[in-house]
Amino acid sequence: MSTHVVVYTMKSCPHCHELQEENIDFVDRDIDENSDEYDVFVKATQNDFVPALLIIQEGGQEIESFLYAPDRDYEELTEAVQIIKKHI
């Protein structure tokens, strides 16, 4: 199984920068540079806070995706890290 972690961030978000120090491989998607993509995420989660997580797991013919948003699915950055580690 292959897992891809996408984190929606913004340059002024201190928690986003802290997540980069956690030694977790992820694709950084700045919401200012990828606003259309992030708008879809916001509609799906009904939440527009960052860092927001999209985790994609591929296993053979099956692909699953998981969306996690701050204040909806986790409160602290440590919880976001635990969520990511649970999937990888």
RAZIGI-V416171 format. One record per residue. RES is the residue in three letters. SS is DSSP state (~ for helix, > for strand, _ for the rest). Layout:
# RAZIGI-V416171
RES:SS + RES:SS
This chain:
# RAZIGI-V416171
MET:_ + SER:> + THR:> + HIS:> + VAL:> + VAL:> + VAL:> + TYR:> + THR:> + MET:_ + LYS:_ + SER:_ + CYS:_ + PRO:~ + HIS:~ + CYS:~ + HIS:~ + GLU:~ + LEU:~ + GLN:~ + GLU:_ + GLU:_ + ASN:_ + ILE:_ + ASP:_ + PHE:_ + VAL:> + ASP:> + ARG:> + ASP:> + ILE:_ + ASP:_ + GLU:_ + ASN:_ + SER:~ + ASP:~ + GLU:~ + TYR:~ + ASP:~ + VAL:~ + PHE:~ + VAL:~ + LYS:~ + ALA:~ + THR:~ + GLN:_ + ASN:_ + ASP:_ + PHE:_ + VAL:_ + PRO:_ + ALA:> + LEU:> + LEU:> + ILE:> + ILE:> + GLN:> + GLU:> + GLY:> + GLY:_ + GLN:_ + GLU:> + ILE:> + GLU:> + SER:> + PHE:> + LEU:> + TYR:> + ALA:_ + PRO:> + ASP:_ + ARG:_ + ASP:_ + TYR:> + GLU:_ + GLU:_ + LEU:~ + THR:~ + GLU:~ + ALA:~ + VAL:~ + GLN:~ + ILE:~ + ILE:~ + LYS:~ + LYS:~ + HIS:~ + ILE:_
